[in-house]
Amino acid sequence: MVIPVSISRVLSRRLSTEGGPLVYLVSLAVGLAPAPGWAQAATAHPEIRLRPGFQPNPAQVSGVSGGSQLAGDVVDTEQTPNGRCLGYLSDTSPDHILVLEADFPALTLWVESRQDTTLVIRGDNGVWCNDDYQEHNPGLSGEWLQGNYHIWVGSYQRDRYYPYTLYVRQDSET
């Protein structure tokens, strides 16, 4: 049985490139079929809804890191059990909202980018930050409880914007 993952995002941000600013639009829908009117339903906070057994595994969505707000200021903390809250974020609104419809005993979330990025997550039960989970890419792995998780991907320098892909993978329980 295939469980649809619905991800839609309209992004319009400047990218730092050699040739100057670049404005681009990203729209992504993953699942069995897009829901009617999915393009109109795109929001500034794309929602990723997952339940155990989701497909494709890993789920993925693209975005652009960075902004002008210090990560620690956005989530009101500079240190978490997973690391310091580093970098600059877009604003107080998250880049993505992850909705887990059930508990996941083993789930991994990570970012891949050509640039060094940071990860900030605020959930119903706390804040988690990470940097350099895999080389220069941030990520978190472990047990995740049902609930809503606000996700930001940051850049180390203020007002620097870099493309990234965010992955969410259900792992085998060990």
Contact map, one row per residue, 1 for C-alpha under 8 A:
111000000000000000000000000000000000000000000000000000000000000000000000000000000000000000000000000000000000000000000000000000000000000000000000000000000000000000000000000000
111100000000000000000000000000010000000000000000000011100000000000000000000000000000000000000000000000000000000000000000000000000000000000000000000000000000000000000000000000
111110000000000000000000000000110000000000000000001011100000000000000000000000000000000000000000000000000000000000000000000000000000000000000000000000000000000000000000000000
011111000000000000000000000001110000000000000000000001100000000000000000000000000000000000000000000000000000000000000000000000000000000000000000000000000000000000000000000000
001111100000000000000000000001110000000000000001110001110010000000000000000000000000000000000000000000000000000000000000000000000000000000000000000000000000000000000000000000
000111110000000000000000000011100100000000000011100000000000000000000000000000000000000000000000000000000000000000000000000000000000000000000000000000000000000000000000000000
000011111000000000000000000111000000000000000111100000000000100000000000000000000000000000000000000000000000000000000000000000000000000000000000000000000000000000000000000000
000001111100000000000000001111000000011011100110000000000000000000000000000000000000000000000000000000000000000000000000000000000000000000000000000000000000000000000000000000
000000111110000000000000011100000000000001111100000000000000000000000000000000000000000000000000000000000000000000000000000000000000000000000000000000000000000000000000000000
000000011111000000000000111000000000000001110000000000000000000000000000000000000000000000000000000000000000000000000000000000000000000000000000000000000000000000000000000000
000000001111100000000001111000000000000000010000000000000000001100000000000000000000000000000000000000000000000000000000000000000000000000000000000000000000000000000000000000
000000000111110000000011110000000000000000000000000000000000000000000000000000000000000000000000000000000000000000000000000000000000000000000000000000000000000000000000000000
000000000011111000000111000000000000000000000000000000000000000100000000000000000000000000000000000000000000000000000000000000000000000000000000000000000000000010000000000000
000000000001111100001111000000000000000000000000000000000000000000000000000000000000000000000000000000000000000000000000000000000000000000000000000000000000000010000000000000
000000000000111110001110000000000000000000000000000000000000000100000000000000000000000000000000000000000000000000000000000000000000000000000000000000000000000111100000000000
000000000000011111011100000000000000000000000000000000000000000000000000000000000000000000000000000000000000000000000000000000000000000000000000000000000000000111000000000000
000000000000001111111100000000000000000000000000000000000000000000000000000000000000000000000000000000000000000000000000000000000000000000000000000000000000000000000000000000
000000000000000111110000000000000000000000000000000000000000000000000000000000000000000000000000000000000000000000000000000000000000000000000000000000000000000000000000000000
000000000000000011111000000000000000000000000000000000000000000000000000000000000000000000000000000000000000000000000000000000000000000000000000000000000000000000000000000000
000000000000000111111100000000000000000000000000000000000000000000000000000000000000000000000000000000000000000000000000000000000000000000000000000000000000000000000000000000
000000000000011110111110000000000000000000000000000000000000000000000000000000000000000000000000000000000000000000000000000000000000000000000000000000000000000000000000000000
000000000000111110011111000000000000000000000000000000000000000000000000000000000000000000000000000000000000000000000000000000000000000000000000000000000000000000000000000000
000000000001111000001111100000000000000000000000000000000000000000000000000000000000000000000000000000000000000000000000000000000000000000000000000000000000000000000000000000
000000000011110000000111110000000000000000000000000000000000000000000000000000000000000000000000000000000000000000000000000000000000000000000000000000000000000000000000000000
000000000111000000000011111000000000000000000000000000000000000000000000000000000000000000000000000000000000000000000000000000000000000000000000000000000000000000000000000000
000000001111000000000001111100000000000000000000000000000000011000000000000000000000000000000000000000000000000000000000000000000000000000000000000000000000000000000000000000
000000011110000000000000111110000000001000000000000000000000000000000000000000000000000000000000000000000000000000000000000000000000000000000000000000000000000000000000000000
000000111000000000000000011111000000000000000000000000000000110000000000000000000000000000000000000000000000000000000000000000000000000000000000000000000000000000000000000000
000001110000000000000000001111100100000000000000000000000000000000000000000000000000000000000000000000000000000000000000000000000000000000000000000000000000000000000000000000
000111110000000000000000000111111100000000000000000000000000000000000000000000000000000000000000000000000000000000000000000000000000000000000000000000000000000000000000000000
001111000000000000000000000011111100000000000000000000110000000000000000000000000000000000000000000000000000000000000000000000000000000000000000000000000000000000000000000000
011110000000000000000000000001111100000000000000000000000000000000000000000000000000000000000000000000000000000000000000000000000000000000000000000000000000000000000000000000
000000000000000000000000000001111110000000000000000000000000000000000000000000000000000000000000000000000000000000000000000000000000000000000000000000000000000000000000000000
000001000000000000000000000011111111010000000000000000000000000000000000000000000000000000000000000000000000000000000000000000000000000000000000000000000000000000000000000000
000000000000000000000000000000001111110000000000000000000000000000000000000000000000000000000000000000000000000000000000000000000000000000000000000000000000000000000000000000
000000000000000000000000000000000111110000000000000000000000000000000000000000000000000000000000000000000000000000000000000000000000000000000000000000000000000000000000000000
000000000000000000000000000000000011111110000000000000000000000000000000000000000000000000000000000000000000000000000000000000000000000000000000000000000000000000000000000000
000000010000000000000000000000000111111111000000000000000000000000000000000000000000000000000000000000000000000000000000000000000000000000000000000000000000000000000000000000
000000010000000000000000001000000000111111000000000000000000000000000000000000000000000000000000000000000000000000000000000000000000000000000000000000000000000000000000000000
000000000000000000000000000000000000111111000000000000000000000000000000000000000000000000000000000000000000000000000000000000000000000000000000000000000000000000000000000000
000000010000000000000000000000000000111111100000000000000000000000000000000000000000000000000000000000000000000000000000000000000000000000000000000000000000000000000000000000
000000011100000000000000000000000000011111110100000000000000000000000000000000000000000000000000000000000000000000000000000000000000000000000000000000000000000000000000000000
000000011100000000000000000000000000000011111100000000000000000000000000000000000000000000000000000000000000000000000000000000000000000000000000000000000000000000000000000000
000000001110000000000000000000000000000001111100000000000000000000000000000000000000000000000010000000000000000000000000000000000000000000000000000000000000000000000000000000
000000001000000000000000000000000000000000111110000000000000000000000000000000000000000000001111100000000000000000000000000000000000000000000000000000000000000000000000000000
000000111000000000000000000000000000000001111111000000000000000000000000000000000000000000000011100000000000000000000000000000000000000000000000000000000000000000000000000000
000001110000000000000000000000000000000000001111100000000000000000000000000000000000000000000001111000000000000000000000000000000000000000000000000000000000000000000000000000
000011100000000000000000000000000000000000000111110000000000000000000000000000000000000000000001111000000000000000000000000000000000000000000000000000000000000000000000000000
000011100000000000000000000000000000000000000011111000000000000000000000000000000000000000000000011110000000000000000000000000000000000000000000000000000000000000000000000000
000010000000000000000000000000000000000000000001111101000000000000000000000000000000000000000000011110000000000000000000000000000000000000000000000000000000000000000000000000
001000000000000000000000000000000000000000000000111111000000000000000000000000000000000000000000000111000000000000000000000000000000000000000000000000000000000000000000000000
000000000000000000000000000000000000000000000000011111000000000000000000000000000000000000000000000001010000000000000000000000000000000000000000000000000000000000000000010000
011000000000000000000000000000000000000000000000001111100000000000000000000000000000000000000000000000000000000000000000000000000000000000000000000000000000000000000000010000
011110000000000000000000000000000000000000000000011111111000000000000000000000000000000000000000000000000000000000000000000000000000000000000000000000000000000000000000010000
011110000000000000000000000000100000000000000000000011111110000000000000000000000000000000000000000000000000000000000000000000000000000000000000000000000000000000000000000000
000010000000000000000000000000100000000000000000000001111110000000000000000000000000000000000000000000000000000000000000000000000000000000000000000000000000000000000000000000
000000000000000000000000000000000000000000000000000001111110000000000000000000000000000000000000000000000000000000000000000000000000000000000000000000000000000000000001110000
000000000000000000000000000000000000000000000000000000111111000000000000000000000000000000000000000000000000000000000000000000000000000000000000000000000000000000000011110000
000010000000000000000000000000000000000000000000000000111111100000000000000000000000000000000000000000000000000000000000000000000000000000000000000000000000000000000011100000
000000000000000000000000000000000000000000000000000000000111110000000000000000000000000000000000000000000000000000000000000000000000000000000000000000000000000000001111000000
000000100000000000000000000100000000000000000000000000000011111000000000000000000000000000000000000000000000000000000000000000000000000000000000000000000000000000001110000000
000000000000000000000000010100000000000000000000000000000001111100000000000000000000000000000000000000000000000000000000000000000000000000000000000000000000000000111100000000
000000000010000000000000010000000000000000000000000000000000111110000000000000000000000000000010000000000000000000000000000000000000000000000000000000000000000000111100000000
000000000010101000000000000000000000000000000000000000000000011111000000000000000000000000000000000000000000000000000000000000000000000000000000000000001000000011110000000000
000000000000000000000000000000000000000000000000000000000000001111100000000000000000000011000000000000000000000000001000000000000000000000000000000000011110000111110000000000
000000000000000000000000000000000000000000000000000000000000000111110000000000000000001111000000000000000000000000000000000000000000000000000000000000001111111111000000000000
000000000000000000000000000000000000000000000000000000000000000011111000000000000000000111100000000000000000000000000000000000000000000000000000000000000110011110000000000000
000000000000000000000000000000000000000000000000000000000000000001111100000000000000000111100000000000000000000000000000000000000000000000000000000000000000011000000000000000
000000000000000000000000000000000000000000000000000000000000000000111110110000000000000111110000000000000000000000000000000000000000000000000000000000000000010000000000000000
000000000000000000000000000000000000000000000000000000000000000000011111110000000000011110000000000000000000000000000000000000000000000000000000000000000000000000000000000000
000000000000000000000000000000000000000000000000000000000000000000001111111001000000111110000000000000000000000000000001000000000000000000000000000000000100000000000000000000
000000000000000000000000000000000000000000000000000000000000000000000111111111100000110000000000000000000000000000000000000000000000000000000000000000000000000000000000000000
000000000000000000000000000000000000000000000000000000000000000000001111111111000000000000000000000000000000000000000000000000000000000000000000000000000000000000000000000000
000000000000000000000000000000000000000000000000000000000000000000001111111100000000000010110000000000000000000000000000000000000000000000000000000000000000000000000000000000
000000000000000000000000000000000000000000000000000000000000000000000011111110000000000000000000000000000000000000000000010000100000000000000000000000000000000000000000000000
000000000000000000000000000000000000000000000000000000000000000000000001111111000000000000000000000000000000000000000000000000000000000000000000000000000000000000000000000000
000000000000000000000000000000000000000000000000000000000000000000000001101111110000100000000000000000000000000000000000000000000000000000000000000000000000000000000000000000
000000000000000000000000000000000000000000000000000000000000000000000011100111110001110000000000000000000000000000000000000000000000000000000000000000000000000000000000000000
000000000000000000000000000000000000000000000000000000000000000000000001000011111011100000000000000000000000000000000000000000001000000000000000000000000000000000000000000000
000000000000000000000000000000000000000000000000000000000000000000000000000011111111100000000000000000000000000000000000000000111000000000000000000000000000000000000000000000
000000000000000000000000000000000000000000000000000000000000000000000000000000111110000000000000000000000000000000000000000000010000000000000000000000000000000000000000000000
000000000000000000000000000000000000000000000000000000000000000000000000000000011111000000000000000000000000000000000000000000011100000000010000000000000000000000000000000000
000000000000000000000000000000000000000000000000000000000000000000000000000000111111100000000000000000000000000000000000000000011110000000000000000000000000000000000000000000
000000000000000000000000000000000000000000000000000000000000000000000000000001110111110000000000000000000000000000000000000000001110000000000000000000000000000000000000000000
000000000000000000000000000000000000000000000000000000000000000000000011000011110011111000000000000000000000000000000111000000011100000000000000000000000000000000000000000000
000000000000000000000000000000000000000000000000000000000000000000000111000001000001111100000000000000000000000000000100000000001110000000000000000000000101000000000000000000
000000000000000000000000000000000000000000000000000000000000000001000110000000000000111110000000000000000000000000001100000000000000000000000000000000000111110000000000000000
000000000000000000000000000000000000000000000000000000000000000001111110000000000000011111000000000000000000000000000000000000000000000000000000000000000111111000000000000000
000000000000000000000000000000000000000000000000000000000000000011111110010000000000001111110000000000000000000000000000000000000000000000000000000000011110000000000000000000
000000000000000000000000000000000000000000000000000000000000000011111000000000000000000111111110000000000000000000000000000000000000000000000000000000010100000000000000000000
000000000000000000000000000000000000000000000000000000000000000000111000010000000000000011111100000000000000000000000000000000000000000000000000000000000000000000000000000000
000000000000000000000000000000000000000000000000000000000000000000001000010000000000000011111100000000000000000000000000000000000000000000000000000000000000000000000000000000
000000000000000000000000000000000000000000001000000000000000000000000000000000000000000001111110000000000000000000000000000000000000000000000000000000000000000000000000000000
000000000000000000000000000000000000000000001000000000000000000000000000000000000000000001111111100000000000000000000000000000000000000000000000000001110000000000000000000000
000000000000000000000000000000000000000000011100000000000000001000000000000000000000000001001111100000000000000000000000000000000000000000000000000001111000000000000000000000
000000000000000000000000000000000000000000001111000000000000000000000000000000000000000000000111110000000000000000000000000000000000000000000000000001110000000000000000000000
000000000000000000000000000000000000000000001111000000000000000000000000000000000000000000000111111000000000000000000000000000000000000000000000000111100000000000000000000000
000000000000000000000000000000000000000000000011110000000000000000000000000000000000000000000001111100000000000000000000000000000000000000000000000111100000000000000000000000
000000000000000000000000000000000000000000000011110000000000000000000000000000000000000000000000111110000000000000000000000000000000000000000000011110000000000000000000000000
000000000000000000000000000000000000000000000000111000000000000000000000000000000000000000000000011111100000000000000000000000000000000000000000111100000000000000000000000000
000000000000000000000000000000000000000000000000111000000000000000000000000000000000000000000000001111100000000000000000000000000000000000000000011000000000000000000000000000
000000000000000000000000000000000000000000000000001100000000000000000000000000000000000000000000000111110000000000000000000000000000000000000000111000000000000000000000000000
000000000000000000000000000000000000000000000000000000000000000000000000000000000000000000000000000111111000000000000000000000000000000000000011110000000000000000000000000000
000000000000000000000000000000000000000000000000000100000000000000000000000000000000000000000000000001111110000000000000000000000000000000000011110000000000000000000000010000
000000000000000000000000000000000000000000000000000000000000000000000000000000000000000000000000000000111110000000000000000000000000000000000111100000000000000000000000000010
000000000000000000000000000000000000000000000000000000000000000000000000000000000000000000000000000000011111000000000000000000000000000000001111000000000000000000000000011110
000000000000000000000000000000000000000000000000000000000000000000000000000000000000000000000000000000011111100000000000000000000000000000001111000000000000000000000001111000
000000000000000000000000000000000000000000000000000000000000000000000000000000000000000000000000000000000111110000000000000000000000000000111100000000000000000000000011111000
000000000000000000000000000000000000000000000000000000000000000000000000000000000000000000000000000000000011111000000000000000000000000000111000000000000000000000000111100000
000000000000000000000000000000000000000000000000000000000000000000000000000000000000000000000000000000000001111100000000000000000000100011110000000000000000000000000111000000
000000000000000000000000000000000000000000000000000000000000000000000000000000000000000000000000000000000000111110001010000000000000000011100000000000001000000000011110000000
000000000000000000000000000000000000000000000000000000000000000000000000000000000000000000000000000000000000011111000000000000000000000011000000000000000000000000011110000000
000000000000000000000000000000000000000000000000000000000000000000000000000000000000000000000000000000000000001111111000000000000000000010000000000000000000000001111000000000
000000000000000000000000000000000000000000000000000000000000000000000000000000000000000000000000000000000000000111110000000000000000000000000000000000000000000000110000000000
000000000000000000000000000000000000000000000000000000000000000000000000000000000000000000000000000000000000000011111000000000000000000100000000000000000000000001000000000000
000000000000000000000000000000000000000000000000000000000000000000000000000000000000000000000000000000000000000011111100000000000000000110000000000000000011000000000000000000
000000000000000000000000000000000000000000000000000000000000000010000000000000000000001000000000000000000000001010111110000000000010000111000000000000001111000000000000000000
000000000000000000000000000000000000000000000000000000000000000000000000000000000000111000000000000000000000000000011111000000001111000011000000000000001111000000000000000000
000000000000000000000000000000000000000000000000000000000000000000000000000000000000100000000000000000000000001000001111100000001110000001100000000000111100000000000000000000
000000000000000000000000000000000000000000000000000000000000000000000010000000000000100000000000000000000000000000000111110000111100000000000000000000111100000000000000000000
000000000000000000000000000000000000000000000000000000000000000000000000000000000000000000000000000000000000000000000011111000111000000000000000000011110000000000000000000000
000000000000000000000000000000000000000000000000000000000000000000000000001000000000000000000000000000000000000000000001111111110000000000000000000011100000000000000000000000
000000000000000000000000000000000000000000000000000000000000000000000000000000000000000000000000000000000000000000000000111111100000000000000000001111000000000000000000000000
000000000000000000000000000000000000000000000000000000000000000000000000000000000000000000000000000000000000000000000000011111000000000000000000001110000000000000000000000000
000000000000000000000000000000000000000000000000000000000000000000000000000000000000000000000000000000000000000000000000011111100000000000000000000000000000000000000000000000
000000000000000000000000000000000000000000000000000000000000000000000000000000000000000000000000000000000000000000000000011111110000000000000000000000000000000000000000000000
000000000000000000000000000000000000000000000000000000000000000000000000001000010000000000000000000000000000000000000001111011111000000000000000000000000000000000000000000000
000000000000000000000000000000000000000000000000000000000000000000000000000000011110100000000000000000000000000000000001110001111100000000000000000000000000000000000000000000
000000000000000000000000000000000000000000000000000000000000000000000000000000110111110000000000000000000000000000000111100000111110000000000000000000000000000000000000000000
000000000000000000000000000000000000000000000000000000000000000000000000000000000111110000000000000000000000000000000111000000011111100001110000000000000000000000000000000000
000000000000000000000000000000000000000000000000000000000000000000000000000000000011010000000000000000000000000000001110000000001111100111100000000000000000000000000000000000
000000000000000000000000000000000000000000000000000000000000000000000000000000000000000000000000000000000000000000000100000000000111111111100000000000000000000000000000000000
000000000000000000000000000000000000000000000000000000000000000000000000000000000000000000000000000000000000010000000000000000000111111111110000000000000000000000000000000000
000000000000000000000000000000000000000000000000000000000000000000000000000000000000000000000000000000000000000000000000000000000001111111100000000000000000000000000000000000
000000000000000000000000000000000000000000000000000000000000000000000000000000000000000000000000000000000000000000000000000000000001111110000000000000000000000000000000000000
000000000000000000000000000000000000000000000000000000000000000000000000000000000000000000000000000000000000000000111000000000000011111111000000000000000000000000000000000000
000000000000000000000000000000000000000000000000000000000000000000000000000000000000000000000000000000000000011110011100000000000011111111100000000000000000000000000000000000
000000000000000000000000000000000000000000000000000000000000000000000000000000000000000000000000000000000000011100001110000000000111110111110000000000000000000000000000000000
000000000000000000000000000000000000000000000000000000000000000000000000000000000000000000000000000000000001111000000010000000000111110011111000000000000000000000000000000000
000000000000000000000000000000000000000000000000000000000000000000000000000000000100000000000000000000000001110000000000000000000100100001111100000000000000000000000000000000
000000000000000000000000000000000000000000000000000000000000000000000000000000000000000000000000000000000111100000000000000000000000000000111110000000000000000000000000000000
000000000000000000000000000000000000000000000000000000000000000000000000000000000000000000000000000000001111000000000000000000000000000000011111000000000000000000000000000000
000000000000000000000000000000000000000000000000000000000000000000000000000000000000000000000000000000111110000000000000000000000000000000001111100000000000000000000000000000
000000000000000000000000000000000000000000000000000000000000000000000000000000000000000000000000000000111110000000000000000000000000000000000111110000000000000000000000000000
000000000000000000000000000000000000000000000000000000000000000000000000000000000000000000000000000101111000000000000000000000000000000000000011111000000000000000000000000000
000000000000000000000000000000000000000000000000000000000000000000000000000000000000000000000000001111110000000000000000000000000000000000000001111100000000000000000000000000
000000000000000000000000000000000000000000000000000000000000000000000000000000000000000000000000001111000000000000000000001100000000000000000000111110000000000000000000000000
000000000000000000000000000000000000000000000000000000000000000000000000000000000000000000000000111100000000000000000000001100000000000000000000011111000000000000000000000000
000000000000000000000000000000000000000000000000000000000000000000000000000000000000000000000000111000000000000000000000111100000000000000000000001111100000000000000000000000
000000000000000000000000000000000000000000000000000000000000000000000000000000000000000000000111110000000000000000000000111000000000000000000000000111110000000000000000000000
000000000000000000000000000000000000000000000000000000000000000000000000000000000000000000000111110000000000000000000011110000000000000000000000000011111000000000000000000000
000000000000000000000000000000000000000000000000000000000000000010000000000000000000000011000111000000000000000000000011100000000000000000000000000001111100000000000000000000
000000000000000000000000000000000000000000000000000000000000000111000000000000000000000010000010000000000000001000001111000000000000000000000000000000111110000000000000000000
000000000000000000000000000000000000000000000000000000000000000011100010000000000000011111000000000000000000000000001111000000000000000000000000000000011111000000000000000000
000000000000000000000000000000000000000000000000000000000000000011100000000000000000001110000000000000000000000000011100000000000000000000000000000000001111110111000000000000
000000000000000000000000000000000000000000000000000000000000000001000000000000000000011100000000000000000000000000011100000000000000000000000000000000000111110100000000000000
000000000000000000000000000000000000000000000000000000000000000001000000000000000000001100000000000000000000000000000000000000000000000000000000000000000011111100000000000000
000000000000000000000000000000000000000000000000000000000000000001111000000000000000001100000000000000000000000000000000000000000000000000000000000000000011111100000000000000
000000000000000000000000000000000000000000000000000000000000000001110000000000000000000100000000000000000000000000000000000000000000000000000000000000000000111110000000000000
000000000000001100000000000000000000000000000000000000000000000011100000000000000000000000000000000000000000000000000000000000000000000000000000000000000011111111000000000000
000000000000111100000000000000000000000000000000000000000000000111100000000000000000000000000000000000000000000000000000000000000000000000000000000000000010001111100000000000
000000000000001100000000000000000000000000000000000000000000000111000000000000000000000000000000000000000000000010100000000000000000000000000000000000000010000111110000000000
000000000000001000000000000000000000000000000000000000000000011110000000000000000000000000000000000000000000000011000000000000000000000000000000000000000000000011111000000000
000000000000000000000000000000000000000000000000000000000000011110000000000000000000000000000000000000000000001111000000000000000000000000000000000000000000000001111100000000
000000000000000000000000000000000000000000000000000000000001111000000000000000000000000000000000000000000000001110000000000000000000000000000000000000000000000000111110000000
000000000000000000000000000000000000000000000000000000000001111000000000000000000000000000000000000000000000111100000000000000000000000000000000000000000000000000011111000000
000000000000000000000000000000000000000000000000000000000111100000000000000000000000000000000000000000000001111100000000000000000000000000000000000000000000000000001111100000
000000000000000000000000000000000000000000000000000000001111000000000000000000000000000000000000000000000011110000000000000000000000000000000000000000000000000000000111110000
000000000000000000000000000000000000000000000000000000001110000000000000000000000000000000000000000000000011100000000000000000000000000000000000000000000000000000000011111000
000000000000000000000000000000000000000000000000000111001100000000000000000000000000000000000000000000010111000000000000000000000000000000000000000000000000000000000001111100
000000000000000000000000000000000000000000000000000000000000000000000000000000000000000000000000000000000111000000000000000000000000000000000000000000000000000000000000111110
000000000000000000000000000000000000000000000000000000000000000000000000000000000000000000000000000000000100000000000000000000000000000000000000000000000000000000000000011111
000000000000000000000000000000000000000000000000000000000000000000000000000000000000000000000000000000001100000000000000000000000000000000000000000000000000000000000000001111
000000000000000000000000000000000000000000000000000000000000000000000000000000000000000000000000000000000000000000000000000000000000000000000000000000000000000000000000000111
